[in-house]
């Protein structure tokens, strides 16, 4: 198993380019199932989750050609020979369930295992199933599998009880070739939803009002191939912004979208970090004393749950007491125990964590419990006295493109050992 060895870093400085968004490219890869024509995707990051999704597509009979240097993927689902996803593949990532909508639209049937991914809390697929049922699919669950079939999907009005990103994406992909008009109310409005909708429209779909809480989809008979560049990863961008802040550094982020980072920028400013939007990117400069802050995770445009862990690392060395409230996942404080091992003062009670800033953290052996927790530990290790060893970093590889290389280029003291 690979591990990171990290020594206390100087103030990080320099320029870092943000990669394509993992959470945008995964549903877009699934959307390629909707056409027999070739789709060309740019800015596809070489991540474990991306490779896992490509393997799922290949197992369904899809031709996948990926250049991991140029980060270009060519997907051609001329023949979708299978509609059953194997359990071993689905267990690797949560997004495996996103092939359900395209398979129902293209082949009118699908059999998928309940998905895997990070163990950060229950993430049921009931809203996905509610949407498919409303569109006319018959659903049956047994032995850990979800089986769906339909004669033809029919447009309808669907209200989501929670603005679930995955459910919005899956229902959106199912509805683009349904008969008639579908309206999704209380839809998620994340930038990744907008990116998927724009890709689908390039394919010939007729989707309006995406990026708003009510999306309208007018079904079409078929879709064509398309060329698309995936949006930058706002979670990676936020992680490097915190890397600058926690080390007292000065970093220029290129290929980042300020409009996607509003809540993150606001919280960093509250922590006494300077943020400057430039024509060539976003500059993050932390020269003063870090100050405590309060945050509550919320669906976009609120503060993203995927950055809660790295901001907890920041709060451990900020002056004062920070209160962090997690509203999205009920088991997303697993990293708190590892930070405490490094000398952090954190008390958790259910979905609330109270963090009293300390003058210094101390290096020790810790374990990445999930993807974002791994990133949080990397940032904490960069300001800890001594040499920190982080195990189970395969979690980090699932969602961060060349993380240690980018950090090394900024001055971090980090190496990977097998």
Secondary structure as GFF3:
##gff-version 3
##sequence-region A 1 418
A	DSSP	beta_strand	3	7	.	.	.	ID=ss1
A	DSSP	beta_strand	13	17	.	.	.	ID=ss2
A	DSSP	alpha_helix	22	31	.	.	.	ID=ss3
A	DSSP	three_ten_helix	32	34	.	.	.	ID=ss4
A	DSSP	beta_strand	38	42	.	.	.	ID=ss5
A	DSSP	alpha_helix	48	59	.	.	.	ID=ss6
A	DSSP	beta_strand	63	67	.	.	.	ID=ss7
A	DSSP	beta_strand	72	76	.	.	.	ID=ss8
A	DSSP	alpha_helix	87	90	.	.	.	ID=ss9
A	DSSP	three_ten_helix	94	98	.	.	.	ID=ss10
A	DSSP	alpha_helix	99	107	.	.	.	ID=ss11
A	DSSP	beta_strand	109	113	.	.	.	ID=ss12
A	DSSP	alpha_helix	126	134	.	.	.	ID=ss13
A	DSSP	beta_strand	138	142	.	.	.	ID=ss14
A	DSSP	beta_strand	145	149	.	.	.	ID=ss15
A	DSSP	beta_strand	157	159	.	.	.	ID=ss16
A	DSSP	alpha_helix	165	175	.	.	.	ID=ss17
A	DSSP	beta_strand	181	185	.	.	.	ID=ss18
A	DSSP	alpha_helix	191	202	.	.	.	ID=ss19
A	DSSP	beta_strand	206	208	.	.	.	ID=ss20
A	DSSP	beta_strand	214	218	.	.	.	ID=ss21
A	DSSP	beta_strand	227	229	.	.	.	ID=ss22
A	DSSP	alpha_helix	234	247	.	.	.	ID=ss23
A	DSSP	beta_strand	250	254	.	.	.	ID=ss24
A	DSSP	three_ten_helix	258	260	.	.	.	ID=ss25
A	DSSP	alpha_helix	262	270	.	.	.	ID=ss26
A	DSSP	beta_strand	274	278	.	.	.	ID=ss27
A	DSSP	beta_strand	281	285	.	.	.	ID=ss28
A	DSSP	beta_strand	294	296	.	.	.	ID=ss29
A	DSSP	three_ten_helix	305	307	.	.	.	ID=ss30
A	DSSP	alpha_helix	308	316	.	.	.	ID=ss31
A	DSSP	beta_strand	321	325	.	.	.	ID=ss32
A	DSSP	alpha_helix	334	341	.	.	.	ID=ss33
A	DSSP	beta_strand	345	349	.	.	.	ID=ss34
A	DSSP	beta_strand	352	356	.	.	.	ID=ss35
A	DSSP	beta_strand	361	362	.	.	.	ID=ss36
A	DSSP	beta_strand	365	367	.	.	.	ID=ss37
A	DSSP	alpha_helix	371	381	.	.	.	ID=ss38
A	DSSP	beta_strand	384	385	.	.	.	ID=ss39
A	DSSP	beta_strand	387	391	.	.	.	ID=ss40
A	DSSP	alpha_helix	394	399	.	.	.	ID=ss41
A	DSSP	alpha_helix	403	409	.	.	.	ID=ss42
A	DSSP	beta_strand	413	417	.	.	.	ID=ss43
###
